[in-house]
Amino acid sequence: MDAIGFALAQSTEPYRWKRISTIPFSDGEMRAEIVGDKVYVISRNYNQVYDLRSGTWAQEPALPEERRRSRFSSCVVGTNIYVIGGSKVIDDNLDDRNTPLFVDIYDTANKKWSILASDTFNVHSAGCAAVGDKIYLFGGANRALYGYQQPLSSARVLDLATSVWSNTAQIPREISEMGIAALDNKIYLLGGYTIISFTNKQLLKEVYAYDITAKTWGRCPDLNSARTALAGASVGKEVFALCGIESAMVESYSPQSNAVAIRQSPTSVRSYFGAVQWNGSIYVFGGDKEHSVEVFQPNGTNMDALLAWLATR
């Protein structure tokens, strides 16, 4: 790079997003979980595995047919992926309260599914995060009200040592379809929606932080853009809210500065999609009516971002 190019790299904000692949089989809503250097993109009918190093795809066993569903939650503990809740039919007039809460485990080492004892309190579209040997499940929906799926304020913990669910401090308000990310002993809920009146489904800007040790909730500064069906991720010391319905915006929240910042948006608008963090970058996968895979390098100098982008050309 000559002196002019070097100067431009230092003074110009490069585009930090790059489209890198296309999901072989699009299945609408999906989740993405990372184990090692592989991302498992799981949807109702597929379990598609993306190798981050080679950029290649492989197909692995999907959810058992009798347990396939939409808008489930997921997280990773060790080499196992937990797929929790969901609904076989998403219908704004459907009441799912009496459906068992399915918990399926995918053993990525042996490529096999197994079943954890179901709980009696079903939910779909919840926020899910694993910290240590516990899985936290926040909000979501399971009943029809005013022609909408009514959000919940529930907060539940699955202890993997005993396979027993318990309750913890409820979310300050009822929320569904939020983004979620864990960082430094806290779990952050980002955006989502709630129902505030007979005819009003409200998209949210709110950010809540659950302190795992104290088992209490705190309120963080709001996002700039209200959205639902978004994804959350953490990189370094920041939490990211990525896209969603009614917003193509990417925002980051820094607990250290207690401030929200607007970041660069991707080339594709997406909702009900998966996101993972790997080596300081965020990878986003598919979504409703979206088949692409993009990578976002949020941090580093302009030169770092430019060189990383050029390396993919």
Residue pairs with C-beta under 8 A, 6 or more apart in sequence:
1 9
6 303
9 302
9 303
9 306
9 307
10 301
10 302
10 303
11 302
12 302
13 264
13 302
14 302
14 305
14 306
14 309
15 264
15 309
16 263
16 264
16 296
16 297
16 298
16 305
16 309
17 264
17 265
17 266
17 267
17 294
17 295
17 296
18 294
18 295
18 309
18 312
19 267
19 268
19 292
19 293
19 294
20 55
20 293
20 294
20 295
20 312
21 50
21 55
21 57
21 292
21 293
22 291
22 292
22 293
23 30
23 41
23 48
23 57
23 285
23 286
23 291
23 292
23 293
24 48
24 57
24 59
25 45
25 46
25 48
26 286
26 290
26 291
27 43
27 44
27 45
27 46
27 286
28 43
28 44
28 70
28 272
28 288
28 289
29 43
29 44
29 70
29 71
29 272
29 287
29 288
30 41
30 42
30 43
30 272
30 273
30 274
30 285
30 286
30 287
31 41
31 42
31 43
31 72
31 73
31 74
31 83
31 274
32 39
32 40
32 41
32 42
32 273
32 274
32 275
32 276
32 283
32 284
32 285
33 39
33 40
33 42
33 74
33 75
33 76
33 81
33 274
33 276
34 40
34 52
34 76
34 276
34 277
34 278
35 76
35 79
35 81
35 108
36 79
37 51
37 52
37 53
37 278
38 49
38 50
38 51
38 52
38 108
39 49
39 50
39 52
39 274
39 276
39 278
39 283
39 285
40 47
40 48
40 49
40 60
40 81
40 106
40 108
41 47
41 48
41 49
41 50
41 274
41 285
41 286
42 48
42 62
42 63
42 74
42 81
42 83
42 106
43 286
44 63
44 68
44 69
44 70
45 62
45 68
46 59
46 62
47 59
47 60
47 61
47 62
47 63
47 106
48 57
48 58
48 59
48 60
49 57
49 58
49 59
49 60
50 56
50 57
50 285
50 293
51 57
51 58
52 278
52 283
60 111
61 106
61 111
61 112
61 113
62 68
63 69
63 83
63 104
63 113
64 104
64 113
67 102
67 104
67 115
68 88
69 86
69 87
69 88
69 102
69 124
70 86
70 87
70 88
70 90
70 124
71 85
71 86
71 87
71 90
71 124
71 125
71 272
72 83
72 84
72 85
72 86
72 102
72 124
73 83
73 84
73 85
73 86
73 125
73 126
73 127
73 128
73 137
73 140
74 81
74 82
74 83
74 84
74 128
75 81
75 82
75 84
75 128
75 129
75 130
75 135
76 82
76 130
77 130
77 133
77 135
77 160
79 107
79 108
79 109
80 105
80 106
80 107
80 108
81 105
81 106
81 108
82 103
82 104
82 105
82 116
82 128
82 130
82 135
83 102
83 103
83 104
83 105
83 106
84 101
84 102
84 103
84 104
84 126
84 128
84 135
84 137
84 158
85 101
85 102
85 122
85 123
85 124
85 126
85 137
85 140
86 102
86 124
87 94
87 96
87 99
87 122
87 124
88 99
90 124
90 149
91 144
92 144
92 147
92 148
92 149
93 144
93 147
94 144
94 149
95 142
95 143
95 144
96 122
96 123
96 124
96 141
96 142
96 143
97 121
97 122
97 142
97 143
98 122
99 122
99 142
100 118
100 119
100 120
100 122
101 118
101 119
101 120
101 121
101 122
101 123
102 115
102 118
103 115
103 116
103 117
103 118
103 119
103 158
104 113
104 114
104 115
104 116
105 113
105 114
105 115
105 116
106 112
106 113
107 113
107 114
116 163
117 163
119 165
121 142
121 154
121 156
121 165
122 142
123 137
123 139
123 140
123 141
123 142
123 152
123 154
124 140
124 141
124 142
124 149
125 139
125 140
125 141
125 149
125 176
125 177
126 137
126 138
126 139
126 140
126 152
126 176
127 137
127 138
127 139
127 140
127 175
127 178
127 179
127 180
127 187
127 189
127 192
127 232
128 135
128 136
128 137
128 138
128 180
129 135
129 136
129 180
129 181
129 182
129 187
130 136
130 182
131 182
131 185
131 187
131 212
133 159
133 160
133 161
134 157
134 158
134 159
134 160
135 157
135 158
135 160
136 155
136 156
136 157
136 158
136 168
136 187
136 210
136 212
137 154
137 155
137 156
137 157
137 158
138 154
138 155
138 156
138 171
138 175
138 178
138 180
138 187
138 189
138 210
139 151
139 152
139 153
139 154
139 155
139 171
139 174
139 175
139 176
139 178
139 189
139 192
140 151
140 152
140 154
140 176
141 149
141 150
141 151
141 152
141 176
142 149
142 150
142 152
143 149
143 150
144 150
145 195
146 195
146 197
146 198
146 199
148 195
148 201
149 176
150 174
150 195
151 174
151 175
151 176
151 192
151 193
151 194
151 195
152 174
152 175
152 176
153 170
153 171
153 172
153 173
153 174
153 175
154 167
154 170
154 171
155 167
155 168
155 169
155 170
155 171
155 210
156 165
156 166
156 167
156 168
157 165
157 166
157 167
157 168
158 164
158 165
159 165
159 166
168 210
168 215
169 210
169 215
169 216
169 217
171 189
171 208
171 217
172 208
172 217
172 219
173 194
173 206
174 194
174 195
175 189
175 192
175 193
175 194
175 204
175 206
176 192
176 193
176 194
176 228
177 192
177 193
177 228
177 229
177 230
178 189
178 190
178 191
178 192
178 204
178 228
178 230
178 232
179 189
179 190
179 191
179 192
179 230
179 231
179 232
179 241
179 242
179 244
180 187
180 188
180 189
180 190
180 232
181 187
181 188
181 190
181 232
181 233
181 234
181 239
181 240
182 188
182 234
183 234
183 237
183 238
183 239
183 255
184 237
184 255
185 211
185 212
185 213
186 209
186 210
186 211
186 212
186 255
187 209
187 210
187 212
188 207
188 208
188 209
188 210
188 220
188 232
188 234
188 239
188 253
189 206
189 207
189 208
189 209
189 210
190 207
190 223
190 230
190 232
190 239
190 241
190 253
191 203
191 204
191 205
191 206
191 207
191 223
191 226
191 227
191 228
191 230
191 241
191 244
192 203
192 204
192 228
192 230
193 201
193 202
193 203
193 204
193 228
194 201
194 202
194 204
195 201
195 202
196 202
202 226
203 226
203 227
203 228
203 245
203 246
204 226
204 228
205 222
205 223
205 224
205 225
205 226
206 219
206 222
206 223
207 219
207 220
207 221
207 222
207 223
207 241
207 253
207 260
208 217
208 218
208 219
208 220
209 217
209 218
209 219
209 220
209 255
210 216
210 217
211 217
211 218
220 253
220 255
220 258
220 260
221 253
221 258
221 259
221 260
222 260
223 241
223 251
223 253
223 260
224 249
224 251
224 260
224 262
225 246
225 247
225 249
225 251
226 246
226 247
227 241
227 243
227 244
227 245
227 246
227 247
227 249
228 244
228 245
228 246
228 271
229 244
229 245
229 271
229 272
229 288
230 241
230 242
230 243
230 244
230 245
230 247
230 271
231 242
231 243
231 244
231 273
231 274
231 275
231 284
232 239
232 240
232 241
232 242
232 275
233 239
233 240
233 242
233 275
233 276
233 277
233 282
234 240
234 277
235 277
235 280
235 281
235 282
235 298
235 299
236 280
236 299
237 254
237 255
237 256
238 252
238 253
238 254
238 298
238 299
239 252
239 253
239 255
240 250
240 251
240 252
240 253
240 263
240 282
240 298
241 249
241 250
241 251
241 252
241 253
242 250
242 266
242 275
242 282
242 284
243 249
243 250
243 265
243 266
243 269
243 270
243 271
243 273
243 284
243 287
244 271
245 271
248 265
248 266
248 269
249 262
249 265
250 262
250 263
250 264
250 265
250 266
250 296
251 260
251 261
251 262
251 263
252 260
252 261
252 263
252 298
253 259
253 260
253 261
254 261
263 298
264 296
266 284
266 294
266 296
267 294
268 290
268 292
268 294
269 290
270 284
270 286
270 287
270 288
270 290
271 287
271 288
272 287
272 288
273 284
273 285
273 286
273 287
273 288
273 290
274 284
274 285
274 286
274 287
275 282
275 283
275 284
275 285
276 282
276 283
276 285
277 283
280 297
280 298
280 299
280 300
281 295
281 296
281 297
281 298
282 295
282 296
282 298
283 293
283 294
283 295
283 296
284 293
284 294
284 295
284 296
285 293
286 292
286 293
295 312
297 304
297 305
297 308
297 309
300 308
